[in-house]
Amino acid sequence: MAGAGSSELEDASLVREEYVLSAEPETVLWGRLPHRGSRAVLAVPSGSIVTFDTLSQEGLLEDQGGDPVRFFARFGISAADVPEEAIALAAAALPHDVNLDGPHLILGPVRVEGAGPGDVLKVEVLCLEPRSSYGIISQRHGRGVLAGEFPEVSGPGRDAACPGQYEALSFCASVGKREGRWYGFMMDGGREIHFPLHPFLGLMGVTPDTEDSWNSVPPARIGGNMDIPELGAGSTLYLPVEVEGAGFYAGDPHLRQGCGEVALTALEGSLRATLRLTAIPQGSIAVPRLGGKTFAFPFAETERHWIPIGLHEDLDEALKMSVRASVAFLSAQLGLDRGRAYAYLSAAVDYIVSQAVDRTKGIHALVPKADFLDCVRPELEIGKEFLPVETRNGAFFVPARRVCAALGLRCSWNKGLFRTESPAGMILMRADSRRCDIGRERVSLDMAPGEGGEGLMLPAAALRSIFGLCVNWSTEGRRIVGRACLLPPSDRPRPRRPQLS
């Protein structure tokens, strides 16, 4: 990332210390969630940044042979390209019952000091980077939306009378970068199918106050396997705490998932996930207001949207839960009349099927923040500076000059060309162009900068690509606050893109 080297950008108010948790036999739960008696594998102060080196379960599962080296060799992937942790976990023979346990490799639990029952754990997703140069999409007989129709091959488990004997059919996609953006590449014969990646963790949750370990597949009131694609870098998730220390855990890394996840899995691939974990006392202005006396169900937000969540075995009931949460939030947080809020939702809000394959179905709403700028005020905090925010086409924009000043960088704006220096070299940008030159690298931006009263206006989401700034947004009363930070310097090697057979 630009801006990640040693420089004046690394102001003490921007860089945070970082804890790292890797997938090892002592830190992984396979297919089960922690419970109130589970031992924490890491304890951190509230507000800490923790990097989870998550590991995909693909190649380790029983119906794939349980040998990741042999499994990936089928796709032309050498043993050197298989994560060492996967090989070590396979050799460790962790206890796992294919008929009773979920498939996920779960990292945790992590104790967050100061978090107690009744509080809220705020999880900010700062950065997500692929750890491998490939991903896997799997189908299984008896699973998925078209169970009984796919996979279109014969094999054990076709008969529902043989529970647990499912034959997996797996497809491999390579992963690589083009103009600074990650893509997945699938081959069909001699033809290439490519699509942009949108990494996210399918599974993030806190420990339930139970004596027994829950199966990792169905999501619940404490989060878990929600599979919400919007929970990528820049998102914020709020979870109700039930045990001392919260007991946060993460897993099920996805490189890309379509809403619904219809074939059973997403494009699964290991991720380096950097998260900030903050305990928020119940009743704080920083806790989303959902109408009840306590915060008792997951809620999320991104730069563009508030995301009320519904989870239920019945998809219709999941929709009702999400709609009720939407009405409650607009009424309790923003002061809207409930009937008018319900009417607004019908006219302007999309309700998305998160996933339909995890026993408990998921529906989440995308409530546009830009529709409520008379009710809330957005601003961006960089270091000790608060920058004004403009909204264009639903996205937040900030003045480039003010960003550079907050970072201590010199800049110039002449004849439509914006220049500034960074540790990665000269940065060159033009209004209305999605291309940004950073040193010798050309980066493709999701949205083009524009012109405004203060000169060049940068999309807030592009600050990550341009300056290496992680920005997450939180709603606090009638304010939407974006907070920027730089990750600590670290060696983050880019994976090679293998040739797949």
N, C-alpha and C positions, 0 to 999 in steps of 0.2 A: 504494500500500500504506500502511496505517496505520503511523505511526512512521517514515516515510521523510524527514521534514523536519528542519530544524536544531533540535536540542533536547538536553536532558539524555540522551536515548536514545542519542545518538551518542557513546558512550564510546569512547575510543581502543582498548579491548580488543575492541570489537564491530565497528567499521567497518573495512573493509579497502580499500586502494587497488585501483583497477580499471583493467585494460587493455581496449581495445575493438578488435575486428577486424571490419571490414565487408567485404561481398562486392564486390570489384573485380577487374578482369582480372588484376592482379598477385597477388591473394591466393587466387584460385579455381582448383581443378583440376576439370575437367568430365569426369566419368565414369571417372576413374582415381585410384588411391591413390598417395601419394608413395612413393618408394623411398629407399634409403640415400644416394643422391647428390642428393636433392632439397634445394633451398635453403629454409631456414626463413623464413617471412614475418614472424615475431615471436619474440622471445626473452624469457622471463620467469623470475624467480626461483621456486624451488619454493615452493608454498603460495600463489601468486598467484591472484587472481580475474581471470578473463578473460571479457568479454562478446563472444559471437559473434553478430553480426547475420546470421543464416543466411537463405538465400534459397531458396524452392522453385523447382524446375525447371519447374513447370507454366507453360505459355505460351511457353517458350523452346525446347521440343523440336521436332525437324524435322517429326514427323507432326502437330504442332499449328500448323505454319506458321512457327515461329521468330520470330514478331512478337508480343510479349506484349500490346501495346496493341490490336492487331486481335483477338487471341484473346479477351481479356477483354471486349471490346466486345460480343461475341456474347451475353454474360450481363448486359448492361446496366451494366457497370462502366466508369466513365470513365477516361481516361488519367491523371487526377490521383490515382486510387486504385491505380494500378499502381506498385509500388516503383521508384524512380529507378534503383536498381542493376540491376533486371531490364532496363530499357530500355537502360542503358549496356552491359550484357553482350551484349545482342542486337546492338547497333551495333558492338561490338568484334570480333564474329565469331570467338570463341575456337575453336581447333581441336577438332573433335568428330566422331567416326565413328559414326553411328547403328548400324552393324552390328557394331562391335568394342567400343565404349565403353559404360559404364553411363550412366544418365540423370542422376546426382546432381551437384549443384554443391557441391563440398567446400571448406571454409575451412581453410587451413593449408598446410604443417604449422607447428606452434608448438613451438619448442625450450624445454624445461623444464630450467633449469640444475640440474646435480647428478644428473640421471637418466642411467643408463648401462645397457648390456646386462646382463641378469640382475636388474635392479631391477624395481620395480612402480610403475606410475603410478596414483595414486588420483584419480579424477575424481568430484567432488561436484557434483551438479546443484542449484544454489542457487535459481534462478528461471527460469521460462519464460513469456514473454509474447507473445501474437500481435502481429505487426507489420502485418497487413492485416486487413481486415474481411470476408474471404471465404476459402474453401478450395475445392479441386478434388479430385474422385475420378475416376480415369480407368480405363477398360477398354481392352484391345487384343486384336485377333485373335491367336490362338496363345499368349496369356499368361493367367495366372491359373489358379485351380483348375479352372474349367469352360472351359478352352481348347477352342475349337471349337464351344461352345454360346453364348458371349457374346463380344462384343456381338451382339445380335440384329438386326444390320443387315448388308447386303452391302457389300462394298468391297474395296480392294486388300489383299492379304495373307491373304485367307481361305484361299487355297491355300498349304499349307506349302512348296511349291516356290518361293515368292517370299520368301526371308528378308529381313527388314528393312523390308518394305513393309507395315507394320501401320497400320491405320486406328484412330485413337483416338476413343473416345466418352467425353466428359467431362461430369460433373455438378457443378454449383456449389452451394455452401451459404454463406449469410451467417453472420457471426460477431458476437455481441454479448453483453452482460452482463445478468443478472437477479439482483438482490439480491447483488451482489458476485461472482457466479460466471459463468464463460464458458459459452456454449451455441452449438451449431451449429443452423442453421435451413435445412431443405430444403423446397421446395414441390413438391407433386405435384398438378397442376391447381390448384384453389383451396384445397387442404388443406396444413397446415403439419406437418412432422415436425421435432421438436426433440429434441436430446440434449445432455447435458453434455459439455464438452470435457475432454480429459486430454492436454495437450500433452507431447510428448517428442521427443527427437532419435532418428530411426531409425538414424543412423550416427554412431558415435563409435569412434575407434580410434587405434592408434599405428602408426608406420611399420614395415613388415616389412623384415628384413635381406635384401633382394633387389636385383638390378641392374635389374630391369624393373618397370614400373608395372603393378599388378594392376587388372583390371576392378573397378569399385566395387560391383557387384551382390552377388556371393556373400560372406557374412561368413566369417571365418577365425579362426585362433588369436589374432590381434592385434585382434580385435573387428571393426570395420567396420559393415556394414549388417545389424545383428542384429535390428532392428525389435522390440524387447522393450518393450511398453507400460508396464511397471512402472518403466522408467528415466525417470520424470518428476521434478518438483521434489521434493527431499528424498531422492532415491536416491543411492547411491554405487556406482561401477563401478571394478573393479580390472583393470588390463591389464598383460600381461607386456612389458617393454621389451626391444627387440632392437637399437636403434641409439642412439648418443650423443644425448642431449637428448630422447629418446622420440619426437619428431615427431608430436605429437597433432594430430588433425583432427576436424572435426564437419560434419554436414550432414544432408540428408534430413529436414527438420523436418516433424513431424506434429502436427495439431491433435487428432486422435482416430484410433485404430485398434482394430478388433476383433482379437482373437488369431486368427491365421491369415491375415489380410489377403487374403482369398480372391479378390477381384475384380482384384487386382494392386497397387493403390495404397491408401493410407489416405486420410483427409481431409487433403490436403497443403496447407500454408500456412506462410508465412515466420514465423520465431520469433526473438525476442531471447532468447538462451540465455546465462545467467550461470553460469559453472562455476568451481570451484576446482581447480587442478591441483597435485598434491603428489607428489614423488618419494619413494618408500619403499625403503630398502635391502633387498635380499634377506635373509631371516632375521629381519627385524624382527618384533616382536610384532604390529605393525599389518598384516602381510600375512596374508590368509586361508590357513589350512593345509589343503591338499588331498591330503596323504599323500605327495607326491613330494619329491625333494630340492630342486626349484626350482618356482616358480610359473610355469606355462607356458600358462595358458588363462584366458579371461575369467571373472570371478565378480562378483556384484553383491549388494547388500542394500538394504532399505528399513527404515523403522521397524518394520514388521510381519514381514518375511520375510528369510531368506537365499535367494539365487537362484543355485543351481548351473546352469550352462548347457551344453547339448549342441548341436553344429553338425556336420552331415554331409549328404552328398548323399542318403543313404537316411534316411527319417524314423525307421525302427526303430533304426538305429544312433545317430541323434541322441538318441533316448530313452535308449538304453543308456549313452551318454556322460554324460547328465545324472544318471542314477541312480547311476553309478559315482562321479561328483563329489559327489553328496549323501552317499553312504556314507562316502567319504573325508573329507569335511568334518566330519561328526558324530563320526567316530572320531578324527581327528587333532586337531581343534579343541576338541571337547567331551569326549573321552575315552570315548565310547560303544563298547561291544562291536560289532564290525562286523555280526555276524548279527542282533543286536537292533536295530541301526540300520536294516538292510534291512527287517526286519519292521515297524518303526515307519513307514517310508516307505510301505509298502504299505497301512497302516491309516489314515494321517493326512495324506498330502501329495499335492497336485495337481500333475500334470505337464501343462504348457500348450504347445500348438503356438504358438510365437511368430509364425512365418510359414511358409507352404508354397509360396512363389512366387519365391524368390530363388536358384534352382539349389541352393545349399546350404540345407537345411531347418534350422529351429531349434526346439528343445524347451527350456523352462526350468521348473525346479521352484520352488514356493513353500513353503518350509519355515517354519512358524510359529515365531517366536522365543518367543512366550508359552508354548509347550509345554516350554521348557527353563529356566525361571526358577530351578530348583534347580542349574543348571549355570553360568548367567551372571547378572551383576548389571547392570541398566540404570541409568544416571544421566545427567542433563542438565547440561551446562556452559554457563553464561551469564556472559560476562566471566570473573571469577575465582571465581565461585560454582558449586558442584556441588549440584544439586537432586535430592532423592529422586524416584523414578519408581514409579508404580503401574501395573499392567496390568489393563485391563477390556475384555472382549470382543476380546482380541488387540491392543488399541491402548494406547499409553503416555499416562498422565495425570500432570500435575505440579501442585503447589499454587500457586494464583493469587497468594496473598500473597508467596510466596517469589520468584516470577517478577518481581512488581512491585518488590520490594526489590532484586533483582539489577539491575534497570533504573533504580533510583533514582526510582521513581514512588510517590506516595501512593495508598492505596486504602482502601476500607471495605467491610464485609460486614454488611448489616443487613436482616433480614426477607426473606432469600432473594435480595436484590438486591446485586450486586457492582458497585462503582464505582471507576474509576480515571481519571486524566487522561493524555492523550497529546498529541503535537503535532497530531494530527488532531481533537482535541476530547475531550469526555467519553466514556468507554467504559462501557457498561451491559450487564451480563450477568445471567442467571438460571440456576440449576441446572435441568437437564432441558429447556432450551429451545435450539433450534438457531439462534435469531436473536440477533444481537449488534448493538447500536447503537453506532456510532463517529462521534461528531459528528452530522452530519445524514444519514449514510449507514447503511442497514441491511444487514448482511452475513449471509448464510446460511452456517452452519458445517456441515462434513461430519458432525461428531459433537457432541452436546450436552455442556456441562460437567456435572459431577456433584458431589455433596457427599462429603466424607471427613473424616478426623480433623483435617486442617489447614484445614477450611473448603471453599471452592470449589476443585474440581480441574478443571484445563483439559486438554483433549486436546492433546497436544504438537503434533499436526499443525495445530491451529487457531492456534498462535502466529504463523504467517505472516499469516493474515487479520486477527488482532486487533492485533498489535504490529509487523508487518512483519519479524518475525524469520525468517530462513532457518535451518532445523534439518536437519542431516544426521547419520546414525547410522553408526558404525564399530564393528566387533567387534575388540577388542584383547585377545587371550588369553581370559580368562573375564569380561571386561567388555564391555558394549555402551554406548558413549559417544555421546551426542548433543551436537553443538556448534552453538551459535547464533551468527549474525552478522547485522548489518544491511548492506545494500548501500549504497554511497556515494550521496549525494544526486544525482539526475539528473532531467532532464525526460523523462518517459516518456509521451508523448501516447497517449491511447486512440483506437483507430481508430473511424471512423464506420461505422455499419451501412448499406450501400447498399440500394436497392431493386433486386432482381434480376428480370430478365424471364424 
